[in-house]
Amino acid sequence: MSLTGNVALVTGASRGIGASVARALAAEGAGVAVNYHGSEAAAQAVVAEIRAAGGRALAVKADARDRGQVEAMATEVKAALGPIGILVLNAAIGFPMTGFMDYPWEAFEAKILGEMGAAFHGCRAVVPQMLERQKLDGRGGAIVAITSGLARNPGWGFCAHSAAKAALEGLVRALAFELSPMGIRVNAVAPGLTLTDATAGLAERHKQAAAEHTPLRRNGLPGDVAEAVVGILKAGFVTGATLPVNGGGYVF
Ligand SMILES: NC(=O)c1ccc[n+]([C@@H]2O[C@H](COP(=O)([O-])OP(=O)(O)OC[C@H]3O[C@@H](n4cnc5c(N)ncnc54)[C@H](OP(=O)(O)O)[C@@H]3O)[C@@H](O)[C@H]2O)c1
């Protein structure tokens, strides 16, 4: 699958993994919509960087959990860049790190609904544009959901995150089954511990321990995940797959 001339929407692309994915897709020649929720200046900086390198990009504000905002975003991106052929579901839905017996149901529910809502609304808003592309010239589309190693391997305090990301991986396989015959591949990329704002608060000894238990002996970087997203997007016969990006470490 060629990324050159394609149009990508990356949710939660103002910072961290999403920003890195946006830059990588633009470097491959795709026009990129940089979705943000609160960090407008950071999103505009990503866009400016892409444009300075000769690429096409647009910053779009939307809460990925909100159907109306996501639909409006998809319409705006199509008008500005053309029909979307690549959707990267990346927006980080927050959650408290708490043991199961103390986990407030409201926080658990908000995490599950937020993660599912962002995936459901994102796909429902964008898939019609991919089908349109498929009908027009057979270019179809591809969806990549950023899940987590924690979908399969537990960690203390992560029960809601593990459950939400496992549900997301289930949805990825279900959508791959339904949409691939229509020219839309659906895959997951599952990072291990990756150094971003989301993990900045983790104790240094925890990060070091993770690196020591990782065969490649370091923590992940946003660029590692971006490389994997580009790779799985280009792999035209891969659908319904989950690609771990964890240096061979399967604990975090
Ligand atoms: N870092 C890790 O160790 C790790 C490991 C496995 C999986 N992941 C997954 O990788 C993805 C990115 O995580 P990250 O570490 O890069 O996070 P991050 O550095 O904290 O960045 C979070 C991004 O998500 C956006 N976001 C948050 N809520 C949003 C919403 N409701 N609507 C739209 N955008 C929203 C933020 O936008 P604003 O700032 O504009 O609000 C920001 O761009 C997440 O799905 C996360 O679960 C991360």
The ligand as an ORCA input file, in Angstrom:
! r2SCAN-3c Opt
* xyz 0 1
  N       3.303      5.610     26.406
  C       3.182      4.296     26.599
  O       3.952      3.646     27.355
  C       2.106      3.530     25.875
  C       2.164      2.128     25.899
  C       1.190      1.393     25.251
  C       0.165      2.045     24.581
  N       0.123      3.398     24.567
  C      -0.987      4.038     23.834
  O      -0.464      4.940     22.873
  C      -1.399      5.985     22.646
  C      -0.701      7.326     22.798
  O      -0.186      7.441     24.113
  P       0.974      8.465     24.488
  O       1.844      7.791     25.475
  O       1.597      9.034     23.255
  O       0.127      9.607     25.248
  P       0.487     11.133     25.540
  O       1.911     11.434     25.268
  O      -0.064     11.400     26.898
  O      -0.400     11.920     24.441
  C      -1.756     11.798     24.502
  C      -2.375     12.305     23.210
  O      -3.755     11.903     23.198
  C      -4.536     13.052     23.014
  N      -5.849     12.913     23.639
  C      -6.137     12.619     24.936
  N      -7.466     12.575     25.115
  C      -8.028     12.851     23.905
  C      -9.351     12.951     23.438
  N     -10.386     12.749     24.258
  N      -9.565     13.259     22.142
  C      -8.525     13.463     21.300
  N      -7.244     13.380     21.680
  C      -7.001     13.083     22.962
  C      -3.741     14.206     23.579
  O      -4.215     15.403     22.982
  P      -4.245     16.831     23.736
  O      -2.963     16.992     24.459
  O      -4.447     17.789     22.592
  O      -5.426     16.802     24.666
  C      -2.325     13.822     23.130
  O      -2.094     14.210     21.803
  C      -2.547      5.759     23.640
  O      -3.608      5.088     23.001
  C      -1.912      4.887     24.699
  O      -2.845      4.098     25.414
  C       1.068      4.173     25.197
*
